[in-house]
Amino acid sequence: MKVLIPTPLRSYTGAREVDASGATMGELLTDLDRRFPGLRFRIIDEQDRMRAHMRFFINGEQVFDLARPLRPTDEVQIVQALSGG
């Protein structure tokens, strides 16, 4: 499936958009990390939860659950929120 990568993480993928596979969001992230080592750690913390500044959208709908099922035709967008002062 198509995965859109935010600009701050493109140093891992070298591309704005990559293909990945997985039956769930968690499996998708595992596949991405296998192909682009270190990417998952920037998105998921040590407790296996989404980092506070990361957001996931499947077909335009925000999701919070790594167990969320995926279809091969889904479009996944990873968004990194900016913060600071």
C-alpha contacts under 8 A as a table, 3 or more apart, distances in Angstrom:
res1	aa1	res2	aa2	distance
1	M	19	D	5.33
1	M	20	A	5.43
1	M	21	S	5.95
1	M	71	R	7.85
1	M	72	P	5.12
1	M	73	T	5.84
1	M	74	D	6.00
1	M	75	E	6.28
1	M	76	V	7.66
2	K	17	E	6.71
2	K	18	V	5.93
2	K	19	D	4.80
2	K	20	A	6.63
2	K	73	T	7.94
2	K	74	D	7.10
2	K	75	E	5.15
2	K	76	V	6.32
3	V	17	E	5.60
3	V	18	V	5.32
3	V	19	D	5.94
3	V	20	A	6.82
3	V	75	E	6.06
3	V	76	V	4.73
3	V	77	Q	5.67
3	V	78	I	7.41
4	L	16	R	5.96
4	L	17	E	4.57
4	L	18	V	6.65
4	L	75	E	7.82
4	L	76	V	6.27
4	L	77	Q	4.65
4	L	78	I	6.08
5	I	9	L	6.51
5	I	10	R	6.34
5	I	13	T	7.98
5	I	15	A	7.44
5	I	16	R	5.24
5	I	17	E	5.81
5	I	18	V	7.52
5	I	77	Q	6.66
5	I	78	I	5.66
5	I	79	V	7.36
6	P	9	L	5.65
6	P	10	R	6.48
6	P	16	R	7.02
6	P	78	I	6.19
6	P	79	V	5.63
6	P	80	Q	6.32
7	T	10	R	5.23
7	T	16	R	7.24
8	P	11	S	7.08
8	P	80	Q	7.68
9	L	12	Y	5.80
9	L	13	T	7.21
9	L	39	L	7.32
10	R	13	T	5.02
10	R	14	G	5.16
10	R	15	A	5.80
10	R	16	R	6.47
11	S	14	G	5.42
12	Y	36	F	5.86
12	Y	37	P	7.53
12	Y	38	G	7.59
12	Y	39	L	6.37
13	T	16	R	7.76
13	T	18	V	7.56
13	T	36	F	6.10
15	A	18	V	6.67
20	A	28	L	6.34
20	A	31	D	6.34
20	A	32	L	6.27
21	S	27	E	7.46
21	S	28	L	5.40
21	S	31	D	6.39
21	S	72	P	7.19
22	G	25	M	6.92
22	G	26	G	7.67
22	G	27	E	4.66
22	G	28	L	4.34
22	G	29	L	7.99
22	G	31	D	6.95
22	G	70	L	7.00
23	A	27	E	6.21
23	A	28	L	7.11
23	A	69	P	5.68
23	A	70	L	5.17
23	A	71	R	6.85
24	T	27	E	5.17
24	T	28	L	6.17
24	T	66	L	6.63
24	T	67	A	5.40
24	T	68	R	5.27
24	T	69	P	4.33
24	T	70	L	5.14
25	M	28	L	4.97
25	M	29	L	6.23
25	M	65	D	7.56
25	M	66	L	4.78
25	M	67	A	6.02
25	M	68	R	5.76
25	M	69	P	6.75
25	M	70	L	6.80
26	G	29	L	5.20
26	G	30	T	6.29
26	G	66	L	4.77
26	G	67	A	6.17
26	G	68	R	7.99
27	E	30	T	4.94
27	E	31	D	6.17
28	L	31	D	5.09
28	L	32	L	6.22
29	L	32	L	4.96
29	L	33	D	6.09
29	L	40	R	6.00
30	T	33	D	5.08
30	T	34	R	6.16
30	T	40	R	7.01
31	D	34	R	5.09
31	D	35	R	6.42
32	L	35	R	5.23
32	L	36	F	5.73
32	L	37	P	7.77
32	L	39	L	7.12
32	L	40	R	7.21
33	D	36	F	4.79
33	D	37	P	4.74
33	D	38	G	6.14
33	D	39	L	5.41
33	D	40	R	5.34
34	R	37	P	5.76
36	F	39	L	5.95
37	P	40	R	7.54
38	G	41	F	5.56
38	G	42	R	6.91
39	L	42	R	5.41
39	L	43	I	6.82
40	R	43	I	5.14
40	R	44	I	5.79
41	F	44	I	5.20
41	F	45	D	6.22
41	F	46	E	7.89
42	R	45	D	7.51
42	R	51	R	7.77
43	I	50	M	6.03
43	I	51	R	5.72
43	I	54	M	6.32
44	I	47	Q	7.90
44	I	48	D	5.73
44	I	49	R	5.36
44	I	50	M	4.54
44	I	51	R	5.35
45	D	48	D	5.36
45	D	49	R	5.48
45	D	50	M	6.26
45	D	51	R	5.71
46	E	49	R	7.39
49	R	66	L	7.97
50	M	54	M	6.45
50	M	55	R	7.78
50	M	64	F	7.70
51	R	54	M	5.47
53	H	80	Q	5.79
53	H	81	A	5.08
53	H	82	L	7.30
54	M	78	I	7.16
54	M	79	V	5.83
54	M	80	Q	4.71
54	M	81	A	6.17
55	R	62	Q	7.17
55	R	63	V	7.64
55	R	64	F	7.70
55	R	78	I	5.93
55	R	79	V	5.03
55	R	80	Q	6.31
55	R	81	A	7.52
56	F	62	Q	5.68
56	F	63	V	5.64
56	F	64	F	7.01
56	F	76	V	7.06
56	F	77	Q	5.81
56	F	78	I	4.86
56	F	79	V	6.25
57	F	60	G	5.30
57	F	61	E	5.01
57	F	62	Q	4.24
57	F	63	V	5.77
57	F	76	V	5.69
57	F	77	Q	5.06
57	F	78	I	6.57
57	F	79	V	7.91
58	I	61	E	5.20
58	I	62	Q	6.44
58	I	63	V	6.91
58	I	74	D	6.52
58	I	75	E	5.71
58	I	76	V	4.65
58	I	77	Q	6.47
59	N	74	D	6.10
59	N	75	E	5.19
59	N	76	V	6.42
59	N	77	Q	7.96
60	G	77	Q	7.85
63	V	68	R	7.65
65	D	68	R	5.40
70	L	74	D	6.56
71	R	74	D	5.40
